[in-house]
Structures are given as C-alpha cells and as structure tokens.
Amino acid sequence: MLLLGSVGLLAFPSGDLARPTRALAVLTPRAFGVLAAIAKRVVTVEGADAVAIVHGVDDALRFANAQTQGDIVALLMLFENALAGVLFDARFMPFTRLSPQKQDSVLDSWRRSSVDIRRTGYSALKQMCLAAHYINPDNCSSFGYPPPLPYPVVSDDSKFGAPPS
C-alpha cells in the first residue's frame, strides 16, 4: 500500500490550486491552494471567497509561534498527500484533485476519525476558515449583523486604563 501511495504521489500531482493575490506571511503557495480547496467545502455560505478566507487565515497565522505555523503547513500537506490518503481513506489522489463530493467525504472522515490528530486538525482548519470569513466586515450582512464599529484609537498621552485621580 505504501508503494501504491508513492506512485499516487508521482502520478497525480496537486490539482489546480487557488493562487494567492498578494504576498503570503506564513503559508506556502501549495499550502495556500490546499486550504482554499478546504475553505470551499467548509464555508458554504453564498458568496464566500476562498482566496480571501485563506489570506485571512495567513494573516492570523503571523501571530502564532513558529512551531504552530509549521504544524499548520504540515497538516495541510498531510491533507493533500496521496500516500496519507491511501493509508487513511483508500484514495490515491491528492485532496485537490478529488471531486467536491469526494472532498466532502475526506473531510468527514477526518471529522469522525478515531485518530486524534485528524479530528483536531479538521476542527482547527474548519474553525480558522470560518473565523476568517466571518471576521471580515464585508460578510456581516450574510448573517444579519451590521459591520462592527471601528476600534477606538487611543493616543499615547491618554489616561485610558489609568486609575482615577
């Protein structure tokens, strides 16, 4: 099975990956494309923009430590890897080359897996995608809320947070 999975990696490169529209802070272009494919399946509201979602995730990952950043990229490559697909899901093609229905099946197998890393990985990727979509003020109307007010600007000479005189 390992040999067949390796052949699957060579015979079936990644599918057409979404491309970033600006410089990336953390994700590699390939990881960006894999996460965009995942975002299309987990953020199902009409008008959701997978590229914008993944840019939002990449922006947020700038604030994570280097270990977490590396773990997320490795997790995305595990999703895409045909060898891991053979071992866990009996699939010989990378995630990005699967039909939408088969991608949903793979995501569901990660969601319901008895292997903790798969369940946790699925949950983390889904939550990051949903958060990146719903934190965008342009998307607030899609769920019936007004956009958030801008954060107040506090000048350096402000007494904000200082005890009363």
C-alpha positions as semicolon CSV with decimal commas, in nm:
position;residue;x (nm);y (nm);z (nm)
1;M;0,000;0,000;0,000
2;L;0,289;0,235;0,073
3;L;0,431;0,171;-0,272
4;L;0,094;0,237;-0,434
5;G;0,060;0,556;-0,233
6;S;0,401;0,670;-0,351
7;V;0,302;0,600;-0,708
8;G;-0,013;0,802;-0,643
9;L;0,201;1,096;-0,534
10;L;0,405;1,081;-0,852
11;A;0,122;1,004;-1,091
12;F;-0,126;1,257;-0,952
13;P;0,026;1,595;-0,867
14;S;-0,189;1,855;-0,694
15;G;-0,494;1,976;-0,882
16;D;-0,545;2,332;-0,996
17;L;-0,462;2,523;-0,683
18;A;-0,601;2,865;-0,596
19;R;-0,327;3,121;-0,609
20;P;-0,264;3,398;-0,358
21;T;-0,340;3,751;-0,475
22;R;-0,076;3,910;-0,253
23;A;0,237;3,811;-0,062
24;L;0,198;3,534;0,196
25;A;0,323;3,569;0,554
26;V;0,320;3,203;0,665
27;L;0,160;2,965;0,417
28;T;0,344;2,831;0,116
29;P;0,170;2,872;-0,221
30;R;0,088;2,499;-0,223
31;A;-0,048;2,506;0,134
32;F;-0,250;2,815;0,035
33;G;-0,410;2,621;-0,252
34;V;-0,492;2,320;-0,034
35;L;-0,652;2,540;0,232
36;A;-0,852;2,722;-0,037
37;A;-0,991;2,385;-0,151
38;I;-1,082;2,304;0,211
39;A;-1,236;2,650;0,262
40;K;-1,463;2,597;-0,039
41;R;-1,603;2,286;0,130
42;V;-1,637;2,413;0,489
43;V;-1,755;2,772;0,436
44;T;-2,072;2,709;0,242
45;V;-2,247;3,046;0,257
46;E;-2,326;3,200;-0,077
47;G;-2,057;3,436;-0,198
48;A;-1,782;3,306;0,030
49;D;-1,445;3,384;-0,129
50;A;-1,198;3,102;-0,060
51;V;-0,896;3,310;-0,161
52;A;-0,995;3,594;0,075
53;I;-1,061;3,340;0,351
54;V;-0,717;3,183;0,317
55;H;-0,550;3,525;0,309
56;G;-0,731;3,595;0,636
57;V;-0,601;3,269;0,785
58;D;-0,248;3,351;0,663
59;D;-0,273;3,697;0,822
60;A;-0,384;3,546;1,154
61;L;-0,107;3,286;1,149
62;R;0,151;3,567;1,157
63;F;0,071;3,595;1,528
64;A;0,122;3,224;1,600
65;N;0,457;3,088;1,714
66;A;0,688;2,927;1,459
67;Q;0,604;2,573;1,576
68;T;0,231;2,628;1,525
69;Q;0,290;2,787;1,186
70;G;0,495;2,486;1,077
71;D;0,238;2,244;1,214
72;I;-0,043;2,408;1,014
73;V;0,156;2,391;0,690
74;A;0,247;2,026;0,762
75;L;-0,119;1,947;0,836
76;L;-0,223;2,095;0,502
77;M;0,039;1,889;0,322
78;L;-0,090;1,579;0,503
79;F;-0,440;1,656;0,370
80;E;-0,301;1,683;0,019
81;N;-0,069;1,383;0,035
82;A;-0,191;1,085;-0,165
83;L;0,017;0,845;0,049
84;A;-0,168;0,953;0,363
85;G;-0,488;0,928;0,160
86;V;-0,411;0,565;0,078
87;L;-0,338;0,480;0,440
88;F;-0,638;0,653;0,595
89;D;-0,902;0,695;0,325
90;A;-0,817;0,443;0,050
91;R;-0,773;0,728;-0,200
92;F;-0,484;0,750;-0,442
93;M;-0,521;1,112;-0,548
94;P;-0,432;1,436;-0,372
95;F;-0,718;1,615;-0,200
96;T;-0,719;1,899;-0,455
97;R;-0,775;1,656;-0,744
98;L;-1,085;1,499;-0,591
99;S;-1,441;1,588;-0,687
100;P;-1,628;1,813;-0,442
101;Q;-1,828;1,511;-0,318
102;K;-1,511;1,309;-0,252
103;Q;-1,351;1,609;-0,082
104;D;-1,656;1,625;0,146
105;S;-1,612;1,255;0,218
106;V;-1,244;1,303;0,307
107;L;-1,328;1,597;0,533
108;D;-1,597;1,390;0,702
109;S;-1,354;1,103;0,757
110;W;-1,114;1,346;0,926
111;R;-1,400;1,488;1,134
112;R;-1,510;1,144;1,257
113;S;-1,166;0,980;1,274
114;S;-1,057;0,774;1,573
115;V;-0,711;0,934;1,530
116;D;-0,691;1,245;1,746
117;I;-0,461;1,441;1,513
118;R;-0,707;1,402;1,226
119;R;-1,008;1,517;1,430
120;T;-0,815;1,804;1,585
121;G;-0,662;1,901;1,251
122;Y;-1,001;1,906;1,080
123;S;-1,151;2,114;1,359
124;A;-0,863;2,365;1,356
125;L;-0,874;2,413;0,979
126;K;-1,252;2,448;0,972
127;Q;-1,257;2,696;1,261
128;M;-0,978;2,905;1,106
129;C;-1,165;2,922;0,774
130;L;-1,497;3,012;0,937
131;A;-1,336;3,275;1,160
132;A;-1,151;3,433;0,865
133;H;-1,477;3,456;0,671
134;Y;-1,699;3,590;0,948
135;I;-1,448;3,839;1,090
136;N;-1,448;4,024;0,759
137;P;-1,686;4,323;0,795
138;D;-1,794;4,283;0,431
139;N;-1,954;3,948;0,519
140;C;-2,162;4,062;0,818
141;S;-2,476;4,115;0,612
142;S;-2,471;3,748;0,509
143;F;-2,567;3,652;0,864
144;G;-2,785;3,951;0,950
145;Y;-2,548;4,165;1,156
146;P;-2,425;4,518;1,095
147;P;-2,050;4,553;1,047
148;P;-1,855;4,609;1,370
149;L;-1,763;4,961;1,470
150;P;-1,400;5,054;1,424
151;Y;-1,174;5,017;1,726
152;P;-1,123;5,345;1,911
153;V;-0,782;5,498;1,867
154;V;-0,611;5,569;2,197
155;S;-0,334;5,827;2,188
156;D;-0,011;5,775;2,380
157;D;-0,089;6,062;2,618
158;S;-0,431;5,923;2,707
159;K;-0,517;5,822;3,059
160;F;-0,702;5,515;2,925
161;G;-0,663;5,241;3,181
162;A;-0,508;5,467;3,442
163;P;-0,660;5,469;3,790
164;P;-0,886;5,769;3,861
165;S;-0,706;6,072;4,002
